[in-house]
Amino acid sequence: MKWFYRISITLIFVGLIGLLSVYLINRRVKSQSVGKMLTSIMEVPTENPPRIAIVFGAKVWENGEPSDALYDRIVTAAELYRAGRVKKILMSGDNPTESYDEPTAMKATAVKLGVPENDIVLDFAGRRTYDTCFRAKEIFAIQKAIVVTQEFHQPRTLYLCNNLGVDSIGITANRRKYVSEDYWAFREFFSTASAWLEINFSPHAPIGGEKEPIPQ
């Protein structure tokens, strides 16, 4: 049985080293978002040209309505627009089938909130956070952005966008207590490490396409 105990101890040791590595990566990523996560519209600087808001997709229900987290992101972006902090909004989300379409649902909600259709640009290939940030730079030619998402997601979003060439600050879209917050935080712990690995060692290949520069 000695071999069993040795293997068990080795596996435990390797697991602890792995968790420590993920923890340190999270600390590193979060350190790069210090001073870039804003909580109020009034904190967002008025710039010329203004930054473009990037709204990250999330769950859309079967009836086409956005989930609470997604709705709050859209509302925050609409407030940025009405306050004159942004002039254009990129709605980026997943659209894997005809029956599931995050960007179109996002646009419909934003229009209801008073954002003109002409100032909304849709990205139907924002399958992942990495994809959205990559395509913001490579497809939509965004130079400076304000990323709109919940606080738990902000450090990874800022890390990816800034490292993929989009000068970004973020505004948190937390407006309520979300049902799955604990799960999101747990998942984000590992997703952040994955993002760091993709940036530094294993670049991801998002869907490409023709350039569609957003005037900025």
KAJO-V42026 format. One line per field, one symbol per residue. ss: DSSP state (A for helix, B for strand, O for the rest). phi: phi as a letter, one per 30 degrees, with the letter a starting at -180 (. if undefined). burial: + if it has 9 or more other ideal C-beta (glycine too) atoms within 8 Angstrom, else -. Layout:
BEGIN
ss: ???
phi: ???
burial: ???
END
This chain:
BEGIN
ss: OAAAAAAAAAAAAAAAAAAAAAAAAAAAAAAOOOOOBBOOAAAOOOOOOOBBBBBBOOOBOOOOOBOAAAAAAAAAAAAAAAOOOBBBBBBBOBOOBOOBOAAAAAAAAAAAOOOOAAABBBBOBOOOAAAAAAAAAAOOOOOBBBBBBOAAAAAAAAAAAAAOOOBBBBBBOOOOOOOOAAAAAAAAAAAAAAAAAAAAOOOOOOOOOOOOOOOO
phi: .ddddddddddddddddddddddddeddddddcdiccccbedddddbbdddcdccddaecdddidddeddeddddddddedddidbcbbcccacbdbdcbbdeddddedddddjddedccccbdcddbeeeddddeddcchdcbbcccadedcdeddddddddcjcdbbbbdcdbadcecedddddddeddddddddddcbbedcddckddbeceb
burial: --------------------++--++-+++-++--+++--+--+-----+++++++++-+-----++++++++++++++++---++-++++++++----++++++++++++-+-+---++++++++--+++++++++-++++-+++++++--++++++++++-+-+-++++++----+--+--++--++++++-+++++----+-+-----+-+-+
END
